[in-house]
Amino acid sequence: MQKTADIVIIGGGIIGTSVAYHLAGLGIKNVVLIEKNLIGSGSTGKAAGLTIHQWSNPIDVYLVKESLRIYKELIAGDNNKELFHPSGLIYLATDRSNEDYLRQSEALLKKAGVRYERLDKQSLTQRLPVMNTADFTCGMFT
């Protein structure tokens, strides 16, 4: 075990590992991360972990896009792929206000280069065959 360090980070959750990752990216070599259990096994590992792109703020869209890029980079070539499972999310609209929100979000996603799919009423029924989609006017899959 290493006896000295320039920087010691206590806690191997999302914050601690992110700090260590970014310090390494800055070229800082003598960093120690201390975690009492497995990395990400505390509250971070129990979180829903939604990495959704559906935001009304471009900064939030960028943060999620960058987070996904880093997650994919971290597990590339790793046999432990169960650490991250991207699955997507469907947002559903029930009225004109929801539809307007989805259109606004679509413009942000397009500008940020995020893949998405607009879903009309028929597409919703095909995508969600076991769900009663009668009350929904449209949706968006991200």
Sequence and secondary structure as in RCSB ss.txt:
>XXXX:A:sequence
MQKTADIVIIGGGIIGTSVAYHLAGLGIKNVVLIEKNLIGSGSTGKAAGLTIHQWSNPIDVYLVKESLRIYKELI
AGDNNKELFHPSGLIYLATDRSNEDYLRQSEALLKKAGVRYERLDKQSLTQRLPVMNTADFTCGMFT
>XXXX:A:secstr
     SEEEE  SHHHHHHHHHHHHTT   EEEE SSSTT SHHHHS        SSHHHHHHHHHHHHHHHHHH
TT S GGG      EEEE SHHHHHHHHHHHHHHHHHT   EEE HHHHHHH TTS  TT  EEEE 
